[in-house]
Amino acid sequence: MKYISPGGWFSLEYPMNWHEFEDTEESFLFYDPDRWTGNFRISAYKDEGVDYGQQCIAYELKENPSSTLVKVGEWDCAYSAETFQEEGAWYTTHIWVTGAGNLSLECSFTVPKGGDKHPAEEIIKSLQLRKEGVNYPREIIPIRVLEIGEVNAAFEWASTTIKKQLTKDFTSSEADLDSMQQVMDSGRFQAQQRMAWENFGIAFGTILVNEMEGMEWVTVIEDQKEYPALQFVHSEMVLNPAALIWEKAKRKLPCDLKSEFRKIKREAEAVLDDLNK
């Protein structure tokens, strides 16, 4: 599975059954939630110095007597390990400091004592730095923690707004389209209130996910834009529900949610028909 860091500093590949989980602000955490074999974390730091990455490796080797210079794929790394006890169990954290150019990367893999560090080394081998100012091809990756937070915040705003105005529960099902339509058509929101319309779009997207099996949230990386979108069964069918609603609102065009829902459902059914041929 591919991961591209927010801001496009680096990319990596992680095992199929692993997922990203919320961690500290400067760290990205990955592990298998069903069969835990270790926590992989990666942090990235930038500096103006063109050799900052190599400087950090040299500094780690100098300041940490237990570190040694190792090669992981194409990456020079200052490697060290430390063992600790937590709640009666022993663990080992493997640490690699690496980087190139103006980017330094610190990777760690915490496993039960004696556990295999090979999965982390495979992730490090896959690391690629992305150059600033380069327009890469559009990429669709599993939804990141960052976009999950954006989706949750937008949905919470939309559902709370609908509940307040109509004093009705919002369960993000197809039956709620009428309620959302009523609030959107109420005249309370001006065409230029982009955030409100995009939030309604995210709520509409949540209904699509709940009502259409195979519809999933993903993260789209496109030029300098990074945003949550919907993809149907890993096909070419990708839509941005926030943009769908906002584009109509800013042009003061009517937006019939039921009609859009039926249209998207027909497109999804056509995709399934093609896949089953």
TORLO-102943 format. One record per residue (C-alpha): residue in one letter; residue number from 0; x, z, y. Coordinates in nm, 2 decimals, always signed. Example, Ala and Ser with C-alpha at 12.3 -4.5 7.8 and 13.67 -1.06 7.14 Angstrom:
BEGIN
{a, 0, {+1.23, +0.78, -0.45}}
{s, 1, {+1.37, +0.71, -0.11}}
***
This chain:
BEGIN
{m, 0, {+0.00, +0.00, +0.00}}
{k, 1, {+0.13, -0.09, +0.34}}
{y, 2, {+0.16, +0.15, +0.64}}
{i, 3, {+0.25, +0.05, +0.99}}
{s, 4, {+0.32, +0.34, +1.22}}
{p, 5, {+0.12, +0.39, +1.54}}
{g, 6, {+0.29, +0.19, +1.82}}
{g, 7, {+0.44, -0.04, +1.55}}
{w, 8, {+0.78, +0.13, +1.53}}
{f, 9, {+0.82, +0.09, +1.15}}
{s, 10, {+0.64, -0.01, +0.83}}
{l, 11, {+0.67, +0.11, +0.48}}
{e, 12, {+0.51, +0.07, +0.13}}
{y, 13, {+0.37, +0.37, -0.05}}
{p, 14, {+0.22, +0.40, -0.41}}
{m, 15, {-0.13, +0.26, -0.48}}
{n, 16, {-0.30, +0.60, -0.54}}
{w, 17, {-0.14, +0.78, -0.25}}
{h, 18, {-0.31, +0.83, +0.09}}
{e, 19, {-0.21, +0.94, +0.44}}
{f, 20, {-0.31, +1.29, +0.54}}
{e, 21, {-0.32, +1.47, +0.87}}
{d, 22, {+0.01, +1.65, +0.95}}
{t, 23, {+0.19, +1.75, +1.27}}
{e, 24, {+0.18, +1.53, +1.57}}
{e, 25, {+0.53, +1.38, +1.51}}
{s, 26, {+0.51, +1.35, +1.13}}
{f, 27, {+0.32, +1.12, +0.89}}
{l, 28, {+0.23, +1.27, +0.55}}
{f, 29, {+0.16, +1.09, +0.22}}
{y, 30, {+0.07, +1.20, -0.13}}
{d, 31, {-0.15, +1.14, -0.43}}
{p, 32, {-0.45, +1.37, -0.40}}
{d, 33, {-0.56, +1.33, -0.76}}
{r, 34, {-0.22, +1.38, -0.93}}
{w, 35, {+0.01, +1.56, -0.69}}
{t, 36, {+0.38, +1.47, -0.75}}
{g, 37, {+0.51, +1.56, -0.41}}
{n, 38, {+0.46, +1.54, -0.03}}
{f, 39, {+0.64, +1.26, +0.15}}
{r, 40, {+0.68, +1.30, +0.52}}
{i, 41, {+0.84, +1.07, +0.77}}
{s, 42, {+0.91, +1.13, +1.14}}
{a, 43, {+1.05, +0.87, +1.39}}
{y, 44, {+1.24, +0.92, +1.71}}
{k, 45, {+1.35, +0.67, +1.97}}
{d, 46, {+1.62, +0.68, +2.23}}
{e, 47, {+1.77, +0.43, +2.48}}
{g, 48, {+2.10, +0.42, +2.29}}
{v, 49, {+2.13, +0.10, +2.09}}
{d, 50, {+2.32, +0.30, +1.81}}
{y, 51, {+2.09, +0.61, +1.82}}
{g, 52, {+2.00, +0.58, +1.45}}
{q, 53, {+2.36, +0.58, +1.34}}
{q, 54, {+2.44, +0.86, +1.58}}
{c, 55, {+2.18, +1.08, +1.42}}
{i, 56, {+2.31, +1.01, +1.07}}
{a, 57, {+2.67, +1.10, +1.18}}
{y, 58, {+2.54, +1.42, +1.35}}
{e, 59, {+2.35, +1.53, +1.04}}
{l, 60, {+2.66, +1.47, +0.83}}
{k, 61, {+2.88, +1.67, +1.07}}
{e, 62, {+2.64, +1.96, +1.13}}
{n, 63, {+2.49, +2.00, +0.78}}
{p, 64, {+2.77, +2.09, +0.53}}
{s, 65, {+2.54, +2.02, +0.24}}
{s, 66, {+2.46, +1.67, +0.34}}
{t, 67, {+2.63, +1.36, +0.19}}
{l, 68, {+2.62, +0.99, +0.28}}
{v, 69, {+2.41, +0.79, +0.03}}
{k, 70, {+2.27, +0.44, +0.01}}
{v, 71, {+1.90, +0.40, -0.05}}
{g, 72, {+1.83, +0.03, -0.08}}
{e, 73, {+1.98, -0.11, +0.24}}
{w, 74, {+1.96, +0.22, +0.43}}
{d, 75, {+2.26, +0.45, +0.49}}
{c, 76, {+2.12, +0.80, +0.47}}
{a, 77, {+2.25, +1.15, +0.53}}
{y, 78, {+2.10, +1.33, +0.22}}
{s, 79, {+2.05, +1.70, +0.15}}
{a, 80, {+1.82, +1.92, -0.05}}
{e, 81, {+1.70, +2.27, -0.02}}
{t, 82, {+1.51, +2.49, -0.27}}
{f, 83, {+1.25, +2.75, -0.17}}
{q, 84, {+0.99, +2.98, -0.32}}
{e, 85, {+0.62, +2.98, -0.21}}
{e, 86, {+0.35, +3.19, -0.36}}
{g, 87, {+0.55, +3.25, -0.67}}
{a, 88, {+0.64, +2.88, -0.73}}
{w, 89, {+0.97, +2.71, -0.67}}
{y, 90, {+1.00, +2.38, -0.48}}
{t, 91, {+1.27, +2.15, -0.36}}
{t, 92, {+1.26, +1.95, -0.04}}
{h, 93, {+1.48, +1.64, -0.04}}
{i, 94, {+1.58, +1.52, +0.31}}
{w, 95, {+1.71, +1.18, +0.42}}
{v, 96, {+1.82, +1.11, +0.78}}
{t, 97, {+1.85, +0.74, +0.84}}
{g, 98, {+1.78, +0.48, +1.11}}
{a, 99, {+1.91, +0.18, +1.29}}
{g, 100, {+1.94, +0.06, +1.65}}
{n, 101, {+1.75, +0.29, +1.88}}
{l, 102, {+1.53, +0.44, +1.61}}
{s, 103, {+1.61, +0.75, +1.40}}
{l, 104, {+1.40, +0.83, +1.09}}
{e, 105, {+1.38, +1.16, +0.91}}
{c, 106, {+1.22, +1.15, +0.56}}
{s, 107, {+1.15, +1.44, +0.33}}
{f, 108, {+1.00, +1.48, -0.01}}
{t, 109, {+0.88, +1.82, -0.13}}
{v, 110, {+0.84, +1.84, -0.51}}
{p, 111, {+0.82, +2.12, -0.77}}
{k, 112, {+1.17, +2.23, -0.85}}
{g, 113, {+1.33, +1.98, -1.08}}
{g, 114, {+1.07, +1.71, -0.98}}
{d, 115, {+1.16, +1.34, -0.95}}
{k, 116, {+1.26, +1.22, -0.61}}
{h, 117, {+1.24, +0.85, -0.72}}
{p, 118, {+0.90, +0.78, -0.55}}
{a, 119, {+1.04, +0.88, -0.21}}
{e, 120, {+1.35, +0.67, -0.26}}
{e, 121, {+1.13, +0.37, -0.34}}
{i, 122, {+0.94, +0.43, -0.01}}
{i, 123, {+1.26, +0.45, +0.19}}
{k, 124, {+1.38, +0.13, +0.03}}
{s, 125, {+1.07, -0.04, +0.17}}
{l, 126, {+1.12, +0.07, +0.52}}
{q, 127, {+1.13, -0.20, +0.79}}
{l, 128, {+1.18, -0.16, +1.16}}
{r, 129, {+0.95, -0.37, +1.38}}
{k, 130, {+1.10, -0.52, +1.70}}
{e, 131, {+0.96, -0.45, +2.04}}
{g, 132, {+0.79, -0.74, +2.21}}
{v, 133, {+0.75, -0.95, +1.90}}
{n, 134, {+0.40, -1.07, +1.82}}
{y, 135, {+0.37, -1.02, +1.44}}
{p, 136, {+0.09, -1.18, +1.24}}
{r, 137, {-0.23, -0.98, +1.22}}
{e, 138, {-0.22, -0.72, +0.95}}
{i, 139, {-0.50, -0.52, +0.78}}
{i, 140, {-0.39, -0.19, +0.63}}
{p, 141, {-0.57, +0.11, +0.48}}
{i, 142, {-0.72, +0.31, +0.76}}
{r, 143, {-0.47, +0.55, +0.92}}
{v, 144, {-0.53, +0.91, +1.01}}
{l, 145, {-0.52, +0.81, +1.38}}
{e, 146, {-0.81, +0.57, +1.34}}
{i, 147, {-1.00, +0.81, +1.12}}
{g, 148, {-0.99, +1.05, +1.41}}
{e, 149, {-1.12, +0.78, +1.65}}
{v, 150, {-1.40, +0.68, +1.41}}
{n, 151, {-1.51, +1.05, +1.37}}
{a, 152, {-1.50, +1.12, +1.74}}
{a, 153, {-1.70, +0.81, +1.83}}
{f, 154, {-1.95, +0.87, +1.56}}
{e, 155, {-1.99, +1.24, +1.67}}
{w, 156, {-2.06, +1.13, +2.03}}
{a, 157, {-2.31, +0.86, +1.92}}
{s, 158, {-2.50, +1.08, +1.68}}
{t, 159, {-2.51, +1.37, +1.92}}
{t, 160, {-2.64, +1.14, +2.20}}
{i, 161, {-2.91, +1.00, +1.98}}
{k, 162, {-3.02, +1.35, +1.85}}
{k, 163, {-3.04, +1.48, +2.21}}
{q, 164, {-3.24, +1.19, +2.35}}
{l, 165, {-3.48, +1.15, +2.05}}
{t, 166, {-3.47, +1.50, +1.90}}
{k, 167, {-3.42, +1.33, +1.56}}
{d, 168, {-3.16, +1.37, +1.30}}
{f, 169, {-2.91, +1.09, +1.27}}
{t, 170, {-2.80, +1.04, +0.90}}
{s, 171, {-2.61, +0.71, +0.95}}
{s, 172, {-2.85, +0.52, +0.72}}
{e, 173, {-3.03, +0.19, +0.77}}
{a, 174, {-3.34, +0.39, +0.87}}
{d, 175, {-3.15, +0.51, +1.18}}
{l, 176, {-3.12, +0.16, +1.32}}
{d, 177, {-3.45, +0.20, +1.51}}
{s, 178, {-3.33, +0.53, +1.67}}
{m, 179, {-3.00, +0.38, +1.78}}
{q, 180, {-3.18, +0.07, +1.91}}
{q, 181, {-3.42, +0.29, +2.11}}
{v, 182, {-3.13, +0.48, +2.28}}
{m, 183, {-2.93, +0.17, +2.35}}
{d, 184, {-3.23, +0.00, +2.51}}
{s, 185, {-3.33, +0.31, +2.71}}
{g, 186, {-3.15, +0.20, +3.02}}
{r, 187, {-2.94, +0.52, +3.04}}
{f, 188, {-2.62, +0.33, +2.98}}
{q, 189, {-2.47, +0.07, +3.22}}
{a, 190, {-2.31, -0.25, +3.11}}
{q, 191, {-1.97, -0.13, +3.22}}
{q, 192, {-1.97, +0.19, +3.02}}
{r, 193, {-1.74, +0.05, +2.76}}
{m, 194, {-1.67, +0.37, +2.57}}
{a, 195, {-2.04, +0.44, +2.51}}
{w, 196, {-2.11, +0.09, +2.37}}
{e, 197, {-1.80, +0.10, +2.15}}
{n, 198, {-1.91, +0.44, +2.02}}
{f, 199, {-2.25, +0.30, +1.93}}
{g, 200, {-2.06, +0.02, +1.76}}
{i, 201, {-1.87, +0.27, +1.55}}
{a, 202, {-2.19, +0.45, +1.45}}
{f, 203, {-2.34, +0.11, +1.35}}
{g, 204, {-2.02, +0.05, +1.14}}
{t, 205, {-2.08, +0.38, +0.97}}
{i, 206, {-2.43, +0.27, +0.87}}
{l, 207, {-2.28, -0.05, +0.73}}
{v, 208, {-2.03, +0.15, +0.52}}
{n, 209, {-2.30, +0.38, +0.39}}
{e, 210, {-2.55, +0.10, +0.31}}
{m, 211, {-2.31, -0.17, +0.17}}
{e, 212, {-2.10, -0.10, -0.13}}
{g, 213, {-1.76, -0.24, -0.09}}
{m, 214, {-1.76, -0.21, +0.29}}
{e, 215, {-1.46, +0.00, +0.40}}
{w, 216, {-1.29, +0.11, +0.72}}
{v, 217, {-0.94, -0.03, +0.77}}
{t, 218, {-0.69, -0.04, +1.05}}
{v, 219, {-0.61, -0.38, +1.21}}
{i, 220, {-0.28, -0.44, +1.38}}
{e, 221, {-0.30, -0.74, +1.60}}
{d, 222, {-0.04, -0.82, +1.86}}
{q, 223, {-0.03, -0.50, +2.07}}
{k, 224, {-0.38, -0.39, +1.96}}
{e, 225, {-0.45, -0.14, +1.69}}
{y, 226, {-0.81, -0.05, +1.61}}
{p, 227, {-1.05, +0.05, +1.33}}
{a, 228, {-1.25, -0.23, +1.17}}
{l, 229, {-1.45, -0.30, +0.86}}
{q, 230, {-1.34, -0.51, +0.56}}
{f, 231, {-1.56, -0.61, +0.27}}
{v, 232, {-1.41, -0.58, -0.08}}
{h, 233, {-1.06, -0.67, +0.04}}
{s, 234, {-1.18, -1.02, +0.13}}
{e, 235, {-1.13, -1.22, +0.45}}
{m, 236, {-1.46, -1.07, +0.58}}
{v, 237, {-1.34, -0.84, +0.86}}
{l, 238, {-1.55, -0.73, +1.15}}
{n, 239, {-1.50, -0.50, +1.45}}
{p, 240, {-1.83, -0.32, +1.51}}
{a, 241, {-1.71, -0.15, +1.83}}
{a, 242, {-1.63, -0.49, +1.98}}
{l, 243, {-1.95, -0.64, +1.84}}
{i, 244, {-2.17, -0.41, +2.05}}
{w, 245, {-1.94, -0.39, +2.35}}
{e, 246, {-1.91, -0.77, +2.39}}
{k, 247, {-2.29, -0.81, +2.40}}
{a, 248, {-2.34, -0.51, +2.64}}
{k, 249, {-2.08, -0.62, +2.90}}
{r, 250, {-2.24, -0.97, +2.91}}
{k, 251, {-2.58, -0.80, +2.94}}
{l, 252, {-2.70, -0.99, +2.62}}
{p, 253, {-2.96, -0.84, +2.39}}
{c, 254, {-2.83, -0.67, +2.08}}
{d, 255, {-3.07, -0.65, +1.79}}
{l, 256, {-2.92, -0.41, +1.55}}
{k, 257, {-3.15, -0.49, +1.26}}
{s, 258, {-3.08, -0.86, +1.30}}
{e, 259, {-2.70, -0.80, +1.31}}
{f, 260, {-2.74, -0.58, +1.00}}
{r, 261, {-2.92, -0.85, +0.81}}
{k, 262, {-2.67, -1.11, +0.92}}
{i, 263, {-2.37, -0.90, +0.80}}
{k, 264, {-2.55, -0.82, +0.48}}
{r, 265, {-2.60, -1.20, +0.41}}
{e, 266, {-2.23, -1.26, +0.48}}
{a, 267, {-2.14, -0.99, +0.24}}
{e, 268, {-2.37, -1.13, -0.03}}
{a, 269, {-2.21, -1.47, +0.02}}
{v, 270, {-1.86, -1.32, -0.03}}
{l, 271, {-1.98, -1.16, -0.35}}
{d, 272, {-2.12, -1.49, -0.47}}
{d, 273, {-1.79, -1.66, -0.41}}
{l, 274, {-1.60, -1.39, -0.59}}
{n, 275, {-1.83, -1.41, -0.89}}
{k, 276, {-1.79, -1.79, -0.93}}
***
